[in-house]
């Protein structure tokens, strides 16, 4: 499953591509992980509070 998403934190937003979405996490593709905090809200269809688990262009998160 591939969907457009938005990483939201502190009034800022970063577009992303959401892949491998499950009930416990997802893989986010971002242009650059710089500046993305460890906890943020992932906007797809619902707001989900996420914790980052990797720091490269493929940004894994857990819910």
N, C-alpha and C positions, 0 to 999 in steps of 0.2 A: 504494500500500500504506500503510495506517495501522495502527500498533500502539501499545499502551501501552508505555512504557519508564520507566527510572529513571536519572537522572544520579547517580553515586556518586563521592564524593571526601572524603578525610580523615575518614571515619566518618559523614559527612552524606549524605543522599539528597534528591533533588528529583524529583518526578514529571514526566513529559513525554509528549508524543505524538510518535511517530516517523513521519515522512512521507518519501517519496522515498528509501527505503533502497536503497543500491547497494553494490557491492564496495569503493568508495572513499570513501563518505561518506553523509550523511543530513541531512535537515532536521528539526530538533527544535522543537516548539512548547512553550514554557514560559510559566508565569504571569508570571514576571519573571526577567530574566537576571542581576539583581544577585546577587553572591556566587558565581556559577559561575566556577570557575577556567578558565584556558586549556586545561589538560589534565585529563581526568577519565575515568572508566570509564562507558560506556553499557551498561546492562543491558537487553537485550531477550530474546534466547534464549541468547546468549553474551556474555561480558564483552569489550568492545572498548575499547582505549585511543584516545581521541579528542583532537583539537585544535580548539578553537573558532575559527571564521573570521568570525563576525559577532556583534554585541552588541545585538540587539533581540529582540522577542518570538518571531520566527522565527529560531532559533539554528542556523546552518549549522555542520556539523562535518566534519572529514576524518579518515580512519582511517590 
